[in-house]
Amino acid sequence: MKVFVTGGAGYIGSHVVLALGEAGHEVMVYDNLSTGNRGAVLHGELVVGDLADRALLAATLERFRPDAVMHFAASIEVGESVRDPLKYYRNNSANALNLLEAVRAAGIGRFIFSSTAAVYGNPPVVPVDEEATLAPINPYGASKLVTERMLFDLAAADGAFRYVSLRYFNVAGADPQARLGQDYANPTHLITRALKTALGIFPKLQVFGTDYPTPDGTCIRDYIHIADLARAHLDALGYLADGGASTVCNCGYGRGFSVNEVVAMARQVTGIDFPVEAVGRREGDPAELVAASDKIRRLLNWRQQHDDLEFILKTAWAWEKKLAAKRVSELAS
Ligand code: UFG
């Protein structure tokens, strides 16, 4: 199939692009490189463009004529979304509207959307399933929910348009062959911060909140390996190609780890007893987010391969060391 991938130079998008290439699909990446990296696009053509540039977007779709669109391009930091909500409504909701209008004008009928567990807010029942009340507690989750709602309404109005919305839990780890991984200028995610602290790039890891109503007082998340998440996108593509109806699926393993447990595993995998400091809560963080993941297994026939926190940390660690060595050799040359 021909797949148009927004945000394909970013962390998750680039892994999916690689998986699409390995599965024999033709890919065009559309990315403004605001957080993505040109070098992360290991398959297909990269068009450097912004979703706000409606003329370029329309012309690019017209030129490529894709069978399906995967939409990753977005701002993704919960804390930042609380401080700068309009950035999130602009980048995540308004830009998704631009894309959907362009997709509709081009007559493309298959769409896969990067949604988030943040649409649930603080779910009263954990593991949370797809039928749970949607009540985001931060602008990030709300901005993604707006797009979910647009997709729902568009599919209801237009029988030729079908979508799969994938609600990601905490995506982590790196390509098992270390060809790709997370590479942001200012990483905020727990595992990346922990490993960069182990490398001495950050002086210490801050643990945001130790007074949550969880067994050890720190937040619990469902960490899913990036390769398993990439697989879910290929499964969703196959599902839509087989005529599957529009749907929403959680992407997680169905078990959670606390921040303290992740820190302990990061210390074990790196062999480095890096400094950790308990600080106050970060605004917008729910206490516990764990996926009920029966639906994606049943409907998309998704199968996990790497439900193993140690493997997640090991692949991320191999990538971080590779990245650090690259930076050192760049500085030396
Ligand atoms: N945390 C720390 N210290 C850090 C970074 C994070 O204690 O330096 C804590 C956070 O407070 C949170 C947990 O580690 O309790 C995980 O935080 P991340 O920033 O790694 O991830 P989030 O749970 O905030 O968000 C991620 C994605 C979202 C997605 C969400 C779904 O960024 O896109 O998972 O669970 F919606």
Residues whose N, C-alpha, C, O or C-beta is under 5 A from the ligand:
A	BS01	UFG	I76 V78 T116 A117 A118 Y168 F169 N170 T188 H189 L190 I191 R193 Q206 V207 F208 C219 V259 R282 D285 L289
